[in-house]
Amino acid sequence: MMNAQLKTLILTELDQVLQIKLNRPEVRNAFNSEMIKELSSVFKALQQRSDIKVMTLVGEGKAFCAGADLNWMRSMVNYNFEENILDAKELYQLFEAQSQLDIPLIGLVHGAVYGGALGLIANCDYVIAEKGTNFCFSEVKLGISPAVISSFVLKKANPLVHHYMLSASVFDENQAKELFLVNEICSAGRGHSAIQTHLHQYKECSPQAVRKTKKLLRELRSLGTTSPESLTTKLIAELRVSSEGQEGIKSFLEKSSPIWKKN
């Protein structure tokens, strides 16, 4: 987890905010096996952190992430079917670990968001795109498929995304917003300023309530036809009697600041 141990990422912590920066700018932060393993490990480790209120995911250099690294792809040409299965499972486990995070995650993208990078932003709770960003599900042009990221993308995007996954058409930040892959657009170079408002909003909230609510929303999606009554009523009851719930309600009634706003 320490930066000294990471070769493809930079982690920065300040005031209970943790930034994950993709750090392979020489290849526009393209995925390779090392980055996949490091991201997966970091997401799993962060799930255990109770002291982080919100996280951000950004890219160093001219692009957020240009998809798969060509050298990594070249190494897979001679993989047999079983080796490809193992490789694909590692990639899936990365996105699964990210999707299971209870800590809110804000993505900031610029330049290019290609291939697997769309899986990363699909698992973010809020995504800011700078003007001039290009997006592309480029896999079918290479004779492969956006298979591993597809289930994560479809949980967030509207059905219009099918066209882009099937055609590998490049689309811009405005189209990405229409697809629900992006929440906000800002001027080029202004992304880090735009993100500050949202960081402040998350830091104003009860960390426990935010995490429990994010977990609830994830579980509600998987309920199907099962009634949500038991899940939702149990959570609100638990939070009302919890120390943060009692603190928040008391502070609201007394017009004072709850303890988490003082930290």
Rosetta silent file (secondary structure, phi, psi, omega in degrees, C-alpha in Angstrom):
SEQUENCE: MMNAQLKTLILTELDQVLQIKLNRPEVRNAFNSEMIKELSSVFKALQQRSDIKVMTLVGEGKAFCAGADLNWMRSMVNYNFEENILDAKELYQLFEAQSQLDIPLIGLVHGAVYGGALGLIANCDYVIAEKGTNFCFSEVKLGISPAVISSFVLKKANPLVHHYMLSASVFDENQAKELFLVNEICSAGRGHSAIQTHLHQYKECSPQAVRKTKKLLRELRSLGTTSPESLTTKLIAELRVSSEGQEGIKSFLEKSSPIWKKN
SCORE:     score description
SCORE:     0.000 S_00000001
   1 L     0.000  -22.573 -178.950    0.000    0.000    0.000 S_00000001
   2 L   -74.193  145.248 -179.270    2.945    2.339    0.502 S_00000001
   3 H   -55.216  -34.026 -178.547    3.915    4.474   -2.491 S_00000001
   4 H   -62.650  -23.328 -178.185    7.447    3.074   -2.319 S_00000001
   5 H   -93.840   -6.761 -176.224    6.014   -0.355   -3.121 S_00000001
   6 L  -104.134  133.647 -179.117    3.883    0.817   -6.053 S_00000001
   7 L  -103.956  -22.605 -174.443    5.285    1.175   -9.558 S_00000001
   8 L  -116.024   -2.122 -176.979    2.182    2.202  -11.530 S_00000001
   9 E  -133.656  155.048  170.039    0.218    4.243   -8.970 S_00000001
  10 E  -125.000  125.635  176.751    0.733    7.189   -6.646 S_00000001
  11 E  -106.445  133.101  179.810   -1.349    7.384   -3.461 S_00000001
  12 E  -132.318  129.961  178.866   -1.742   10.701   -1.664 S_00000001
  13 E  -117.729  136.187  176.339   -3.626   11.284    1.610 S_00000001
  14 E  -157.271  123.780  176.256   -4.720   14.632    3.029 S_00000001
  15 L    51.966   48.027  176.297   -7.492   15.459    5.511 S_00000001
  16 L    65.508   20.371  172.870   -9.155   12.018    5.202 S_00000001
  17 E  -115.269  129.995  178.779   -9.186   12.234    1.393 S_00000001
  18 E  -115.685  127.331  177.332   -7.152    9.677   -0.547 S_00000001
  19 E  -103.733  130.114  171.805   -6.158   10.232   -4.171 S_00000001
  20 E  -105.704  120.358 -179.677   -5.259    7.315   -6.433 S_00000001
  21 E  -115.592  122.531  172.197   -3.283    8.479   -9.450 S_00000001
  22 E   -67.258  129.090 -169.262   -2.577    6.231  -12.422 S_00000001
  23 L  -131.297   62.075  169.575    1.105    6.836  -13.047 S_00000001
  24 L  -130.718   59.286 -172.444    2.281    5.496  -16.403 S_00000001
  25 H   -62.208  -23.749 -178.777    2.186    8.791  -18.330 S_00000001
  26 H   -67.575  -19.556  176.542    4.690    7.593  -20.937 S_00000001
  27 H  -124.028   29.640 -179.755    2.006    5.199  -22.259 S_00000001
  28 L    53.222   40.404  175.883   -0.998    7.408  -21.379 S_00000001
  29 L    57.795   32.654  179.206   -1.578    5.310  -18.233 S_00000001
  30 L   -66.337  147.775  179.001   -2.411    2.199  -20.250 S_00000001
  31 E   -66.786  139.939  161.258   -3.146   -1.007  -18.331 S_00000001
  32 L  -137.252  178.410 -175.260   -0.567   -3.730  -17.937 S_00000001
  33 H   -61.555  -34.201 -179.482   -0.558   -6.731  -15.618 S_00000001
  34 H   -67.415  -43.643  178.384    1.350   -4.807  -12.948 S_00000001
  35 H   -64.448  -40.317  178.893   -1.144   -1.936  -12.865 S_00000001
  36 H   -59.903  -46.741 -179.988   -4.049   -4.378  -12.729 S_00000001
  37 H   -65.527  -40.363 -178.638   -2.536   -6.185   -9.745 S_00000001
  38 H   -69.032  -42.264  177.336   -1.668   -2.952   -7.953 S_00000001
  39 H   -61.905  -44.793  179.590   -5.117   -1.415   -8.443 S_00000001
  40 H   -59.820  -45.429 -179.938   -6.795   -4.595   -7.265 S_00000001
  41 H   -64.175  -41.826 -179.378   -4.576   -4.757   -4.187 S_00000001
  42 H   -65.494  -45.731 -179.804   -5.117   -1.080   -3.363 S_00000001
  43 H   -61.384  -41.516  179.568   -8.913   -1.270   -3.674 S_00000001
  44 H   -65.366  -40.795 -179.853   -9.041   -4.346   -1.417 S_00000001
  45 H   -67.723  -39.602 -178.161   -6.802   -2.705    1.178 S_00000001
  46 H   -66.663  -28.734  178.378   -8.771    0.557    1.148 S_00000001
  47 L   -59.446  -23.530 -179.301  -12.002   -1.281    1.893 S_00000001
  48 L   -90.107   -4.762 -176.854  -10.502   -1.965    5.336 S_00000001
  49 L   -86.043  119.469  178.821   -9.692    1.700    6.009 S_00000001
  50 L   -94.412   -6.231 -175.081  -12.163    3.381    8.384 S_00000001
  51 L   -97.868   -0.335  179.468  -10.288    6.693    8.430 S_00000001
  52 L  -100.825  126.681 -178.826  -10.834    7.653    4.779 S_00000001
  53 L   -89.391  -34.694 -177.066  -13.986    9.679    4.024 S_00000001
  54 E  -157.494  152.153  179.807  -13.738    9.937    0.239 S_00000001
  55 E  -126.618  156.408  173.687  -11.373    8.934   -2.570 S_00000001
  56 E  -126.006  151.203  178.411  -10.506   10.304   -5.983 S_00000001
  57 E  -126.273  119.269 -174.943   -9.204    8.502   -9.065 S_00000001
  58 E  -136.233  172.295  178.153   -7.140   10.517  -11.566 S_00000001
  59 E  -125.181  140.094  177.708   -4.513   10.039  -14.259 S_00000001
  60 L   -80.991  144.781  173.254   -1.041   11.566  -14.583 S_00000001
  61 L    87.923 -148.168 -169.407   -0.002   13.253  -17.822 S_00000001
  62 L   -84.413   -9.741 -176.861   -1.972   13.830  -21.017 S_00000001
  63 L  -147.235  151.746  174.444   -4.677   11.168  -20.555 S_00000001
  64 L   -66.264  -57.132  178.450   -6.657    9.441  -17.833 S_00000001
  65 E  -168.544  126.693 -175.703   -6.126    5.980  -19.345 S_00000001
  66 L   -94.766   19.746  177.801   -5.734    4.823  -22.951 S_00000001
  67 L    92.043 -139.323 -175.043   -6.860    1.240  -22.362 S_00000001
  68 E   -85.517  139.648  176.305   -4.555   -1.752  -22.705 S_00000001
  69 L   -69.537  134.092 -176.883   -0.792   -1.412  -23.018 S_00000001
  70 H   -61.970  -37.493  178.889    0.460   -2.660  -26.401 S_00000001
  71 H   -67.465  -37.112  176.135    3.346   -4.600  -24.870 S_00000001
  72 H   -64.439  -44.362  178.785    0.956   -6.312  -22.478 S_00000001
  73 H   -62.685  -39.237  179.978   -1.346   -7.195  -25.391 S_00000001
  74 H   -62.743  -36.220 -179.598    1.637   -8.483  -27.377 S_00000001
  75 H   -68.708  -22.063 -177.809    2.567  -10.821  -24.534 S_00000001
  76 H   -86.580   -9.932 -176.867   -0.930  -12.344  -24.622 S_00000001
  77 L   -56.528  -36.942 -176.561   -0.780  -13.335  -28.302 S_00000001
  78 L   -96.552    7.822  176.956    0.779  -16.680  -27.413 S_00000001
  79 L   -68.419  142.657  171.055   -1.441  -17.380  -24.380 S_00000001
  80 L   -85.570  179.781 -175.283   -3.529  -20.538  -24.601 S_00000001
  81 H   -59.418  -45.834 -178.041   -7.197  -20.576  -23.589 S_00000001
  82 H   -63.951  -39.227  178.246   -6.536  -21.450  -19.929 S_00000001
  83 H   -67.015  -35.881  176.570   -3.899  -18.711  -19.604 S_00000001
  84 H   -67.369  -36.703  176.659   -6.331  -16.206  -21.113 S_00000001
  85 H   -60.696  -47.781 -179.867   -8.997  -17.258  -18.603 S_00000001
  86 H   -61.602  -42.067  179.606   -6.612  -16.610  -15.699 S_00000001
  87 H   -64.042  -44.431 -179.707   -5.576  -13.241  -17.148 S_00000001
  88 H   -65.219  -35.502  178.984   -9.202  -12.187  -17.691 S_00000001
  89 H   -66.391  -36.332  176.422  -10.119  -13.231  -14.153 S_00000001
  90 H   -62.140  -41.565  178.544   -7.400  -10.977  -12.741 S_00000001
  91 H   -65.806  -43.289  179.065   -8.870   -8.058  -14.660 S_00000001
  92 H   -61.156  -41.546 -178.823  -12.394   -8.910  -13.511 S_00000001
  93 H   -63.807  -30.781  174.012  -11.234   -9.108   -9.892 S_00000001
  94 H   -60.803  -53.114 -177.909   -9.854   -5.581  -10.190 S_00000001
  95 H   -66.986  -33.672  178.096  -13.236   -4.165  -11.226 S_00000001
  96 H   -65.816  -43.336  178.333  -15.063   -6.330   -8.695 S_00000001
  97 H   -62.110  -40.921  177.883  -12.832   -5.051   -5.870 S_00000001
  98 H   -65.118  -41.708 -176.905  -13.482   -1.473   -6.995 S_00000001
  99 H   -68.578  -22.467 -178.432  -17.242   -2.051   -7.228 S_00000001
 100 L   -89.622   -0.612  179.241  -17.338   -3.435   -3.668 S_00000001
 101 L   -64.191  132.333  174.606  -15.779   -0.328   -2.102 S_00000001
 102 L   -89.907  -17.610  176.671  -17.985    1.286    0.532 S_00000001
 103 L   -76.015  132.011  177.893  -15.902    4.482    0.482 S_00000001
 104 L   -61.979  143.231 -174.957  -17.269    6.987   -2.071 S_00000001
 105 E  -130.396  122.443  178.933  -15.061    7.351   -5.150 S_00000001
 106 E  -106.842  127.809  177.320  -14.937   10.368   -7.473 S_00000001
 107 E   -99.824  140.872  174.923  -13.326    9.991  -10.891 S_00000001
 108 E  -125.479  117.253 -174.623  -11.689   12.852  -12.786 S_00000001
 109 E  -120.227  151.971  179.452  -10.936   12.125  -16.448 S_00000001
 110 L  -155.376  162.416  173.530   -9.194   13.995  -19.225 S_00000001
 111 L    71.505  -85.860 -177.625   -7.581   13.340  -22.591 S_00000001
 112 E  -141.151  139.288  174.775   -8.578    9.742  -23.325 S_00000001
 113 E  -132.340   94.158 -172.425  -10.752    7.137  -21.633 S_00000001
 114 E  -119.594  150.649  172.384  -10.426    3.946  -23.694 S_00000001
 115 L    53.236 -125.436 -176.575  -11.178    0.271  -23.198 S_00000001
 116 L   -59.229  -20.664  177.318  -10.807   -0.882  -19.609 S_00000001
 117 H   -60.192  -29.210  178.061  -10.699    2.731  -18.405 S_00000001
 118 H   -69.749  -26.274  172.602  -14.463    2.809  -18.981 S_00000001
 119 H   -68.073  -38.852  178.335  -14.759    0.010  -16.441 S_00000001
 120 H   -63.200  -44.740 -177.405  -12.938    2.173  -13.910 S_00000001
 121 H   -75.475  -26.199  177.287  -15.250    5.156  -14.368 S_00000001
 122 H   -64.633  -26.849  179.799  -18.347    2.945  -14.401 S_00000001
 123 L   -92.526    2.871  175.072  -17.461    1.955  -10.834 S_00000001
 124 L   -84.338  151.241  179.116  -17.037    5.551   -9.660 S_00000001
 125 L   -81.273  -24.427  179.968  -19.868    7.224   -7.736 S_00000001
 126 E  -152.618  136.769 -177.639  -19.339   10.534   -9.519 S_00000001
 127 E  -129.296  126.925  174.616  -17.298   11.334  -12.619 S_00000001
 128 E  -107.482  129.599  178.170  -16.046   14.731  -13.773 S_00000001
 129 E  -116.989  132.245  174.670  -14.780   14.984  -17.353 S_00000001
 130 E   -77.957  148.184  177.985  -12.719   17.847  -18.679 S_00000001
 131 L   -59.024  141.806 -178.767  -13.729   19.267  -22.061 S_00000001
 132 L    92.706    4.870  178.448  -11.870   17.626  -24.926 S_00000001
 133 L   -81.832  135.776  176.969  -11.919   14.131  -23.405 S_00000001
 134 E  -108.761  141.360 -178.846  -12.472   11.251  -25.847 S_00000001
 135 E  -123.126  147.209  178.136  -14.085    7.959  -24.889 S_00000001
 136 E  -163.826  128.827  166.381  -14.075    4.652  -26.766 S_00000001
 137 L   -86.108   87.472 -167.564  -14.940    1.002  -26.249 S_00000001
 138 L   -85.128   -4.014 -168.779  -12.175    0.103  -28.677 S_00000001
 139 H   -59.084  -43.435 -173.590  -12.087   -3.668  -28.170 S_00000001
 140 H   -66.453  -21.291  175.051  -14.165   -4.826  -31.165 S_00000001
 141 H   -68.694  -21.178 -179.322  -11.774   -3.042  -33.557 S_00000001
 142 H   -97.068    3.768 -179.588   -9.101   -5.410  -32.271 S_00000001
 143 L    82.546   13.356  177.548  -11.240   -8.486  -32.791 S_00000001
 144 L  -119.871 -156.462 -173.525  -11.997   -8.867  -29.077 S_00000001
 145 L  -144.766  149.238  172.099  -14.808   -7.668  -26.789 S_00000001
 146 L   -78.047   45.484 -170.643  -15.384   -5.295  -23.852 S_00000001
 147 H   -64.662  -48.861 -173.825  -16.553   -8.443  -22.080 S_00000001
 148 H   -64.801  -38.450 -178.101  -14.904   -8.061  -18.669 S_00000001
 149 H   -85.233  -10.795 -169.704  -16.071   -4.469  -18.145 S_00000001
 150 H   -58.610  -44.967 -176.841  -19.519   -5.000  -19.711 S_00000001
 151 H   -66.466  -33.707  179.391  -21.429   -5.962  -16.564 S_00000001
 152 H   -72.870  -40.103  178.840  -19.994   -3.006  -14.627 S_00000001
 153 H   -64.603  -43.696 -175.584  -20.713   -0.554  -17.458 S_00000001
 154 H   -70.145  -19.751  175.012  -24.298   -1.765  -17.899 S_00000001
 155 H   -69.899  -23.788 -175.198  -25.047   -1.234  -14.203 S_00000001
 156 H  -109.827  -42.763 -171.773  -24.407    2.477  -14.723 S_00000001
 157 L   -81.959  157.234  174.513  -24.922    3.414  -18.375 S_00000001
 158 L   -82.344  166.138 -173.255  -28.212    3.647  -20.234 S_00000001
 159 L   -60.197  -16.647  177.877  -28.960    1.193  -23.084 S_00000001
 160 L   -61.668  -17.241 -179.119  -27.698    3.662  -25.710 S_00000001
 161 H   -66.214  -20.610 -179.940  -24.215    2.532  -24.710 S_00000001
 162 H   -54.299  -43.490 -178.672  -24.769   -0.679  -26.703 S_00000001
 163 H   -56.411  -44.794 -176.203  -24.080    1.189  -29.958 S_00000001
 164 H   -72.616  -30.763  177.524  -20.683    2.392  -28.739 S_00000001
 165 H   -73.456  -28.340 -178.314  -19.711   -1.029  -27.391 S_00000001
 166 H   -89.907  -25.377 -174.290  -20.606   -2.653  -30.723 S_00000001
 167 H  -106.015  -14.287 -174.492  -19.170   -0.025  -33.087 S_00000001
 168 L    58.560   27.033  177.365  -16.067    1.192  -31.202 S_00000001
 169 L   -69.123  139.716  175.141  -17.154    4.731  -32.126 S_00000001
 170 L   -78.933  135.652  177.445  -15.281    7.508  -30.371 S_00000001
 171 E  -132.317  158.657 -174.218  -17.558    9.789  -28.334 S_00000001
 172 E   -98.853 -176.075 -175.854  -16.993   12.992  -26.400 S_00000001
 173 H   -64.473  -30.855  179.023  -17.712   14.148  -22.866 S_00000001
 174 H   -69.333  -42.364  176.795  -21.201   15.390  -23.776 S_00000001
 175 H   -67.485  -36.206  177.603  -22.192   12.006  -25.190 S_00000001
 176 H   -62.864  -35.321  177.412  -20.604   10.302  -22.168 S_00000001
 177 H   -69.466  -38.769  177.183  -22.845   12.408  -19.944 S_00000001
 178 H   -63.878  -29.079  179.228  -25.908   11.416  -21.963 S_00000001
 179 L   -83.925   -3.412 -177.453  -24.905    7.785  -21.432 S_00000001
 180 L    72.620   14.126  176.158  -24.659    8.408  -17.630 S_00000001
 181 L   -83.354  -20.813  178.692  -20.954    7.538  -17.650 S_00000001
 182 L  -126.268  140.594  179.554  -20.102   11.151  -16.749 S_00000001
 183 L  -100.617  -29.622 -172.510  -21.902   13.356  -14.220 S_00000001
 184 E  -147.747  144.453  177.630  -20.246   16.724  -14.749 S_00000001
 185 E  -118.140  136.202  177.909  -18.222   18.523  -17.414 S_00000001
 186 E  -132.156  168.802  179.117  -15.673   21.222  -16.660 S_00000001
 187 L   -65.841  151.795  178.342  -13.196   23.288  -18.631 S_00000001
 188 L   -57.654  132.866  179.859   -9.892   21.705  -19.598 S_00000001
 189 L    83.729   -2.243 -176.926   -7.405   21.996  -16.765 S_00000001
 190 L  -106.470    7.368 -175.212  -10.097   22.860  -14.213 S_00000001
 191 H   -60.055  -43.859 -177.764  -10.885   19.340  -13.029 S_00000001
 192 H   -67.497  -29.619  174.224   -9.008   19.501   -9.744 S_00000001
 193 H   -71.629  -41.557 -178.660  -10.804   22.732   -8.844 S_00000001
 194 H   -63.178  -31.617 -175.366  -14.177   21.230   -9.777 S_00000001
 195 H   -74.445  -22.217 -174.848  -13.605   18.224   -7.562 S_00000001
 196 H   -62.384  -38.406  179.209  -13.069   20.276   -4.400 S_00000001
 197 H   -58.790  -43.007 -177.117  -16.767   21.132   -3.973 S_00000001
 198 H   -71.698  -36.574  176.389  -17.703   17.461   -3.961 S_00000001
 199 H   -61.410  -42.480  179.084  -14.925   16.531   -1.551 S_00000001
 200 H   -61.615  -41.916 -179.120  -16.216   19.183    0.848 S_00000001
 201 H   -62.933  -43.925  179.474  -19.770   17.824    0.584 S_00000001
 202 H   -65.276  -37.582 -178.408  -18.696   14.279    1.409 S_00000001
 203 H   -70.188  -17.842  176.827  -16.590   15.462    4.334 S_00000001
 204 L   -77.501  -15.980 -172.599  -19.666   17.198    5.784 S_00000001
 205 L   -96.596  158.996  175.524  -21.497   13.860    6.039 S_00000001
 206 L   -64.225  120.232 -179.283  -21.336   11.061    8.595 S_00000001
 207 H   -57.590  -40.809  179.721  -18.672    8.637    7.324 S_00000001
 208 H   -64.129  -44.631 -178.328  -20.579    5.659    8.696 S_00000001
 209 H   -64.543  -39.194  179.277  -23.867    6.749    7.105 S_00000001
 210 H   -64.151  -47.054 -178.924  -22.220    7.318    3.715 S_00000001
 211 H   -64.263  -44.795 -179.770  -20.553    3.895    3.695 S_00000001
 212 H   -64.616  -36.687  179.676  -23.662    2.089    4.883 S_00000001
 213 H   -68.952  -41.446  178.122  -25.778    3.879    2.280 S_00000001
 214 H   -62.195  -41.810  177.083  -23.365    3.014   -0.542 S_00000001
 215 H   -62.973  -42.205  178.586  -23.440   -0.639    0.536 S_00000001
 216 H   -59.686  -46.686 -179.087  -27.247   -0.524    0.704 S_00000001
 217 H   -60.917  -38.044  177.813  -27.542    0.869   -2.828 S_00000001
 218 H   -66.057  -42.575 -178.769  -25.274   -1.903   -4.111 S_00000001
 219 H   -70.150  -34.385  179.226  -27.314   -4.581   -2.339 S_00000001
 220 H   -63.331  -34.426  179.351  -30.635   -3.150   -3.553 S_00000001
 221 H   -63.977  -28.175 -175.681  -29.510   -3.574   -7.168 S_00000001
 222 L   -95.952    1.605 -177.195  -29.023   -7.292   -6.608 S_00000001
 223 L   -71.481  -30.804 -176.239  -32.326   -7.955   -4.837 S_00000001
 224 L    67.102 -123.137 -178.185  -34.330   -8.504   -8.018 S_00000001
 225 L   -90.407   -2.402  179.152  -37.952   -9.199   -7.069 S_00000001
 226 L   -68.629  139.424 -179.580  -37.181   -9.674   -3.368 S_00000001
 227 L   -66.170  136.772  179.793  -38.782   -7.060   -1.134 S_00000001
 228 L   -85.204    2.797 -172.430  -36.318   -4.464    0.189 S_00000001
 229 H   -55.708  -51.192 -176.115  -38.332   -3.950    3.400 S_00000001
 230 H   -63.150  -44.620 -177.628  -36.126   -5.992    5.738 S_00000001
 231 H   -63.076  -45.625 -174.416  -32.851   -4.614    4.349 S_00000001
 232 H   -76.561  -40.452 -179.233  -33.890   -0.954    4.444 S_00000001
 233 H   -69.788  -34.444  178.451  -35.751   -0.921    7.773 S_00000001
 234 H   -65.801  -41.331 -178.201  -32.905   -2.758    9.509 S_00000001
 235 H   -65.662  -47.060 -177.557  -30.340   -0.234    8.269 S_00000001
 236 H   -63.609  -36.647  178.103  -32.255    2.870    9.319 S_00000001
 237 H   -65.457  -43.022  179.095  -32.893    1.353   12.770 S_00000001
 238 H   -61.815  -43.214 -178.118  -29.204    0.471   13.176 S_00000001
 239 H   -70.633  -33.997  179.328  -28.075    3.954   12.167 S_00000001
 240 H   -63.560  -34.517 -178.421  -30.582    5.721   14.432 S_00000001
 241 H   -95.105   -3.210  179.653  -29.193    3.996   17.514 S_00000001
 242 L   -73.765  163.574 -178.575  -25.531    4.191   16.418 S_00000001
 243 H   -63.293  -40.321  179.264  -23.150    6.728   17.981 S_00000001
 244 H   -70.905  -36.317  177.416  -22.900    8.740   14.737 S_00000001
 245 H   -64.547  -45.149  178.030  -26.655    8.631   14.233 S_00000001
 246 H   -63.217  -41.943  178.721  -27.294    9.864   17.766 S_00000001
 247 H   -62.824  -43.812 -177.473  -24.618   12.548   17.340 S_00000001
 248 H   -66.593  -44.997 -179.812  -26.039   13.727   14.028 S_00000001
 249 H   -66.373  -43.449  178.751  -29.651   13.971   15.191 S_00000001
 250 H   -61.717  -43.409 -179.697  -28.648   15.662   18.453 S_00000001
 251 H   -65.128  -38.769  178.295  -26.445   18.172   16.607 S_00000001
 252 H   -62.606  -45.562 -178.242  -29.234   18.947   14.138 S_00000001
 253 H   -68.246  -33.212 -178.064  -31.740   19.606   16.931 S_00000001
 254 H   -92.876    1.146 -179.541  -29.238   21.689   18.905 S_00000001
 255 L    55.067   44.473  177.525  -28.003   23.519   15.777 S_00000001
 256 L  -121.341  173.742 -179.307  -24.401   22.495   16.484 S_00000001
 257 L   -92.632  131.450  176.159  -21.761   20.750   14.381 S_00000001
 258 L   -67.679  160.467 -172.099  -21.441   16.962   14.654 S_00000001
 259 H   -60.377  -32.202 -177.002  -18.048   15.601   15.619 S_00000001
 260 H   -69.078  -21.478  177.391  -17.142   14.393   12.110 S_00000001
 261 H   -79.686  -14.568 -179.640  -17.299   17.989   10.800 S_00000001
 262 H   -92.788  -14.476 -177.792  -14.725   18.994   13.407 S_00000001
 263 L   -83.796    0.000    0.000  -12.232   16.281   12.375 S_00000001
